[in-house]
Amino acid sequence: MAERMLIERKIILSKRFPPRVSKITFGRYQLQSIPSISITDTEAVFSFDNTFEDCGGCNPEEEANIVISFLSLLLNLRVKKEGFRINSIDIPIASSQYKQFIGMFI
């Protein structure tokens, strides 16, 4: 039997969401904006349901980092990681650096 875990990562995006858009869903991943006073940046929560299968393991923090890095590359924006939560339990993070992958492969 597979158990479900709600994975959430708070991030700051270098671009704003389009007007009247507060949630973006792609596959099992969701990106939802958080009301903020910043004019240039957007605070958001990246979340997904992770299932732990009996036959293998999972690394939800790394999965979140990979998908967020891919979005950064795809949408040409910087991402600052602010927090991480598994099933409503806050997990401390070592560093929260802005990352942008455009130009690293040229």
Biotite code that builds the C-alpha atoms (Angstrom):
import biotite.structure as struc

atoms = struc.array([
    struc.Atom([0.000, 0.000, 0.000], chain_id="A", res_id=1, res_name="MET", atom_name="CA", element="C"),
    struc.Atom([1.391, 3.381, -0.977], chain_id="A", res_id=2, res_name="ALA", atom_name="CA", element="C"),
    struc.Atom([1.349, 6.210, 1.545], chain_id="A", res_id=3, res_name="GLU", atom_name="CA", element="C"),
    struc.Atom([0.849, 9.775, 0.369], chain_id="A", res_id=4, res_name="ARG", atom_name="CA", element="C"),
    struc.Atom([2.919, 12.729, 1.470], chain_id="A", res_id=5, res_name="MET", atom_name="CA", element="C"),
    struc.Atom([2.089, 16.359, 0.740], chain_id="A", res_id=6, res_name="LEU", atom_name="CA", element="C"),
    struc.Atom([5.322, 18.085, -0.277], chain_id="A", res_id=7, res_name="ILE", atom_name="CA", element="C"),
    struc.Atom([5.459, 21.904, -0.212], chain_id="A", res_id=8, res_name="GLU", atom_name="CA", element="C"),
    struc.Atom([8.303, 24.310, -0.934], chain_id="A", res_id=9, res_name="ARG", atom_name="CA", element="C"),
    struc.Atom([7.994, 28.063, -0.482], chain_id="A", res_id=10, res_name="LYS", atom_name="CA", element="C"),
    struc.Atom([9.864, 29.942, -3.197], chain_id="A", res_id=11, res_name="ILE", atom_name="CA", element="C"),
    struc.Atom([10.322, 33.489, -4.439], chain_id="A", res_id=12, res_name="ILE", atom_name="CA", element="C"),
    struc.Atom([10.122, 33.971, -8.205], chain_id="A", res_id=13, res_name="LEU", atom_name="CA", element="C"),
    struc.Atom([11.844, 36.853, -9.988], chain_id="A", res_id=14, res_name="SER", atom_name="CA", element="C"),
    struc.Atom([8.742, 37.429, -12.157], chain_id="A", res_id=15, res_name="LYS", atom_name="CA", element="C"),
    struc.Atom([5.103, 38.054, -11.288], chain_id="A", res_id=16, res_name="ARG", atom_name="CA", element="C"),
    struc.Atom([2.201, 35.766, -12.152], chain_id="A", res_id=17, res_name="PHE", atom_name="CA", element="C"),
    struc.Atom([0.035, 36.995, -15.045], chain_id="A", res_id=18, res_name="PRO", atom_name="CA", element="C"),
    struc.Atom([-3.043, 39.033, -14.008], chain_id="A", res_id=19, res_name="PRO", atom_name="CA", element="C"),
    struc.Atom([-5.957, 36.952, -12.659], chain_id="A", res_id=20, res_name="ARG", atom_name="CA", element="C"),
    struc.Atom([-3.763, 33.831, -12.405], chain_id="A", res_id=21, res_name="VAL", atom_name="CA", element="C"),
    struc.Atom([-3.059, 32.573, -8.905], chain_id="A", res_id=22, res_name="SER", atom_name="CA", element="C"),
    struc.Atom([-2.503, 28.847, -9.489], chain_id="A", res_id=23, res_name="LYS", atom_name="CA", element="C"),
    struc.Atom([-0.693, 26.904, -12.195], chain_id="A", res_id=24, res_name="ILE", atom_name="CA", element="C"),
    struc.Atom([-1.141, 23.122, -12.386], chain_id="A", res_id=25, res_name="THR", atom_name="CA", element="C"),
    struc.Atom([0.997, 20.826, -14.528], chain_id="A", res_id=26, res_name="PHE", atom_name="CA", element="C"),
    struc.Atom([0.652, 17.100, -14.014], chain_id="A", res_id=27, res_name="GLY", atom_name="CA", element="C"),
    struc.Atom([0.772, 16.371, -10.320], chain_id="A", res_id=28, res_name="ARG", atom_name="CA", element="C"),
    struc.Atom([2.654, 19.602, -9.542], chain_id="A", res_id=29, res_name="TYR", atom_name="CA", element="C"),
    struc.Atom([1.071, 22.906, -8.473], chain_id="A", res_id=30, res_name="GLN", atom_name="CA", element="C"),
    struc.Atom([2.463, 26.403, -8.220], chain_id="A", res_id=31, res_name="LEU", atom_name="CA", element="C"),
    struc.Atom([0.269, 28.782, -6.225], chain_id="A", res_id=32, res_name="GLN", atom_name="CA", element="C"),
    struc.Atom([1.037, 32.442, -5.591], chain_id="A", res_id=33, res_name="SER", atom_name="CA", element="C"),
    struc.Atom([0.956, 33.925, -2.102], chain_id="A", res_id=34, res_name="ILE", atom_name="CA", element="C"),
    struc.Atom([-0.205, 37.537, -1.614], chain_id="A", res_id=35, res_name="PRO", atom_name="CA", element="C"),
    struc.Atom([2.859, 39.725, -1.237], chain_id="A", res_id=36, res_name="SER", atom_name="CA", element="C"),
    struc.Atom([3.721, 43.419, -0.967], chain_id="A", res_id=37, res_name="ILE", atom_name="CA", element="C"),
    struc.Atom([6.625, 43.088, -3.407], chain_id="A", res_id=38, res_name="SER", atom_name="CA", element="C"),
    struc.Atom([6.160, 44.729, -6.794], chain_id="A", res_id=39, res_name="ILE", atom_name="CA", element="C"),
    struc.Atom([8.804, 42.794, -8.709], chain_id="A", res_id=40, res_name="THR", atom_name="CA", element="C"),
    struc.Atom([8.960, 39.352, -7.072], chain_id="A", res_id=41, res_name="ASP", atom_name="CA", element="C"),
    struc.Atom([6.263, 36.751, -6.403], chain_id="A", res_id=42, res_name="THR", atom_name="CA", element="C"),
    struc.Atom([6.092, 34.502, -3.376], chain_id="A", res_id=43, res_name="GLU", atom_name="CA", element="C"),
    struc.Atom([4.679, 31.103, -4.231], chain_id="A", res_id=44, res_name="ALA", atom_name="CA", element="C"),
    struc.Atom([4.190, 27.597, -2.897], chain_id="A", res_id=45, res_name="VAL", atom_name="CA", element="C"),
    struc.Atom([5.269, 24.704, -5.092], chain_id="A", res_id=46, res_name="PHE", atom_name="CA", element="C"),
    struc.Atom([3.462, 21.518, -4.013], chain_id="A", res_id=47, res_name="SER", atom_name="CA", element="C"),
    struc.Atom([2.767, 17.943, -5.053], chain_id="A", res_id=48, res_name="PHE", atom_name="CA", element="C"),
    struc.Atom([1.563, 14.658, -3.603], chain_id="A", res_id=49, res_name="ASP", atom_name="CA", element="C"),
    struc.Atom([4.315, 12.097, -3.328], chain_id="A", res_id=50, res_name="ASN", atom_name="CA", element="C"),
    struc.Atom([3.624, 8.386, -2.922], chain_id="A", res_id=51, res_name="THR", atom_name="CA", element="C"),
    struc.Atom([6.101, 6.151, -1.191], chain_id="A", res_id=52, res_name="PHE", atom_name="CA", element="C"),
    struc.Atom([6.077, 2.730, -2.792], chain_id="A", res_id=53, res_name="GLU", atom_name="CA", element="C"),
    struc.Atom([7.003, -0.368, -0.801], chain_id="A", res_id=54, res_name="ASP", atom_name="CA", element="C"),
    struc.Atom([9.481, -1.467, -3.477], chain_id="A", res_id=55, res_name="CYS", atom_name="CA", element="C"),
    struc.Atom([11.600, 1.672, -3.516], chain_id="A", res_id=56, res_name="GLY", atom_name="CA", element="C"),
    struc.Atom([12.475, 4.959, -1.909], chain_id="A", res_id=57, res_name="GLY", atom_name="CA", element="C"),
    struc.Atom([11.882, 8.588, -2.695], chain_id="A", res_id=58, res_name="CYS", atom_name="CA", element="C"),
    struc.Atom([13.625, 11.901, -2.214], chain_id="A", res_id=59, res_name="ASN", atom_name="CA", element="C"),
    struc.Atom([10.860, 14.521, -2.330], chain_id="A", res_id=60, res_name="PRO", atom_name="CA", element="C"),
    struc.Atom([13.132, 17.478, -1.552], chain_id="A", res_id=61, res_name="GLU", atom_name="CA", element="C"),
    struc.Atom([15.393, 16.673, -4.490], chain_id="A", res_id=62, res_name="GLU", atom_name="CA", element="C"),
    struc.Atom([12.396, 16.031, -6.748], chain_id="A", res_id=63, res_name="GLU", atom_name="CA", element="C"),
    struc.Atom([11.025, 19.466, -5.842], chain_id="A", res_id=64, res_name="ALA", atom_name="CA", element="C"),
    struc.Atom([14.432, 21.043, -6.520], chain_id="A", res_id=65, res_name="ASN", atom_name="CA", element="C"),
    struc.Atom([14.696, 19.361, -9.922], chain_id="A", res_id=66, res_name="ILE", atom_name="CA", element="C"),
    struc.Atom([11.223, 20.439, -11.064], chain_id="A", res_id=67, res_name="VAL", atom_name="CA", element="C"),
    struc.Atom([11.750, 23.996, -9.760], chain_id="A", res_id=68, res_name="ILE", atom_name="CA", element="C"),
    struc.Atom([15.121, 24.171, -11.557], chain_id="A", res_id=69, res_name="SER", atom_name="CA", element="C"),
    struc.Atom([13.453, 22.979, -14.757], chain_id="A", res_id=70, res_name="PHE", atom_name="CA", element="C"),
    struc.Atom([10.771, 25.675, -14.406], chain_id="A", res_id=71, res_name="LEU", atom_name="CA", element="C"),
    struc.Atom([13.507, 28.250, -13.858], chain_id="A", res_id=72, res_name="SER", atom_name="CA", element="C"),
    struc.Atom([15.157, 27.183, -17.100], chain_id="A", res_id=73, res_name="LEU", atom_name="CA", element="C"),
    struc.Atom([11.908, 26.939, -19.039], chain_id="A", res_id=74, res_name="LEU", atom_name="CA", element="C"),
    struc.Atom([10.422, 30.267, -17.886], chain_id="A", res_id=75, res_name="LEU", atom_name="CA", element="C"),
    struc.Atom([13.730, 32.186, -17.671], chain_id="A", res_id=76, res_name="ASN", atom_name="CA", element="C"),
    struc.Atom([13.313, 33.274, -14.075], chain_id="A", res_id=77, res_name="LEU", atom_name="CA", element="C"),
    struc.Atom([15.301, 33.220, -10.875], chain_id="A", res_id=78, res_name="ARG", atom_name="CA", element="C"),
    struc.Atom([14.091, 31.136, -7.950], chain_id="A", res_id=79, res_name="VAL", atom_name="CA", element="C"),
    struc.Atom([14.975, 31.601, -4.298], chain_id="A", res_id=80, res_name="LYS", atom_name="CA", element="C"),
    struc.Atom([14.102, 28.670, -2.038], chain_id="A", res_id=81, res_name="LYS", atom_name="CA", element="C"),
    struc.Atom([12.641, 29.808, 1.262], chain_id="A", res_id=82, res_name="GLU", atom_name="CA", element="C"),
    struc.Atom([11.192, 26.799, 3.074], chain_id="A", res_id=83, res_name="GLY", atom_name="CA", element="C"),
    struc.Atom([10.319, 23.133, 2.818], chain_id="A", res_id=84, res_name="PHE", atom_name="CA", element="C"),
    struc.Atom([7.462, 21.174, 4.389], chain_id="A", res_id=85, res_name="ARG", atom_name="CA", element="C"),
    struc.Atom([6.464, 17.501, 4.367], chain_id="A", res_id=86, res_name="ILE", atom_name="CA", element="C"),
    struc.Atom([2.964, 16.696, 5.680], chain_id="A", res_id=87, res_name="ASN", atom_name="CA", element="C"),
    struc.Atom([2.791, 19.999, 7.610], chain_id="A", res_id=88, res_name="SER", atom_name="CA", element="C"),
    struc.Atom([6.220, 19.460, 9.226], chain_id="A", res_id=89, res_name="ILE", atom_name="CA", element="C"),
    struc.Atom([8.726, 22.226, 8.502], chain_id="A", res_id=90, res_name="ASP", atom_name="CA", element="C"),
    struc.Atom([12.140, 20.947, 7.395], chain_id="A", res_id=91, res_name="ILE", atom_name="CA", element="C"),
    struc.Atom([15.126, 23.304, 7.832], chain_id="A", res_id=92, res_name="PRO", atom_name="CA", element="C"),
    struc.Atom([17.094, 24.104, 4.688], chain_id="A", res_id=93, res_name="ILE", atom_name="CA", element="C"),
    struc.Atom([20.828, 24.786, 4.603], chain_id="A", res_id=94, res_name="ALA", atom_name="CA", element="C"),
    struc.Atom([20.900, 27.589, 2.018], chain_id="A", res_id=95, res_name="SER", atom_name="CA", element="C"),
    struc.Atom([18.468, 29.587, -0.016], chain_id="A", res_id=96, res_name="SER", atom_name="CA", element="C"),
    struc.Atom([20.379, 30.889, -3.004], chain_id="A", res_id=97, res_name="GLN", atom_name="CA", element="C"),
    struc.Atom([18.941, 32.446, -6.131], chain_id="A", res_id=98, res_name="TYR", atom_name="CA", element="C"),
    struc.Atom([19.441, 30.036, -9.001], chain_id="A", res_id=99, res_name="LYS", atom_name="CA", element="C"),
    struc.Atom([19.133, 30.711, -12.671], chain_id="A", res_id=100, res_name="GLN", atom_name="CA", element="C"),
    struc.Atom([20.178, 28.150, -15.229], chain_id="A", res_id=101, res_name="PHE", atom_name="CA", element="C"),
    struc.Atom([19.986, 30.237, -18.404], chain_id="A", res_id=102, res_name="ILE", atom_name="CA", element="C"),
    struc.Atom([23.486, 30.767, -19.740], chain_id="A", res_id=103, res_name="GLY", atom_name="CA", element="C"),
    struc.Atom([25.128, 27.934, -17.826], chain_id="A", res_id=104, res_name="MET", atom_name="CA", element="C"),
    struc.Atom([25.059, 25.650, -20.857], chain_id="A", res_id=105, res_name="PHE", atom_name="CA", element="C"),
    struc.Atom([26.432, 28.115, -23.392], chain_id="A", res_id=106, res_name="ILE", atom_name="CA", element="C"),
])
